[in-house]
């Protein structure tokens, strides 16, 4: 199930989704590329981060810290 999607660049999107592998529920952050055959033809790359759902709070904590540092540097 797709949770969120955003453009990485003109040819790639990042899709955040829940998946399941060997009975374990996971969160995937995967890059999809435009295969160019039609407007809806996006295919996954091998570039992926997959974590267990229990680690989502740690991922959020890390992203929050990265944003705070980014803002301190005036980069936003």
N, C-alpha and C positions, 0 to 999 in steps of 0.2 A: 504494500500500500504506500503510495507516494505521500509524503508529508509536506515537502517544500521543494521548490525548484527555482534556480536563478541562473542567469547567463554568466558564463565564465568569460566568454569572448564571442565573436560572431559565428564561430563554428562549433562551440561546445557549451553544454549546460551542466550544472551540478544538480543532481537529484538526491534528495534525502528521503530515504524510505525504510520501512520496516520489512525485514525478510525473516525467513526461518531456514536453518540449516541443521540437519540431523536432530531435529526436535528442539533446537535452541532458537530463541527469539533474538534477533540482532537488529542493530541500526546500521544502515549502509549510507555512506556518503560517496557517491560514484559520479565520475565524469562520463557524460554521453556525448557522442559526436554526431554531427549532421551527415548522414550517409548520402545525402544529395539526390536520392531517387524520387522523393516526394516531400511535401511539406511536413509530414508527420513521421518521417523515417529517421528516428534517432536510435543509435545503437550504443551499448555500453562499451567502455574501454576497460582495460585491466587496471586502471588507476582507481583504487577504491580504499576507503578506510571502513572497516567493519568492526564494531564493538558490541559487546553484550549490552542489553538494555540497562543493566545495573550500573554501567559506567557512564551513562548519559549525564548524570549530575557532575561527574568529574570533567567531562568534555565541556559542559557549559561553564564550569568554574574556570577552566583554562581559557576559553574564549572571552569570558568576562574580564579576566586579567589582561589578556592581550589588548582588548578594546580600551581598557583603562590606561595602559601604557601608551597606546596609539594616541589617545586624547591628550595625555600629558605632553607628548611631543608636538602637539598641535597639528597632527597629520590628518585629522578628520575635517 
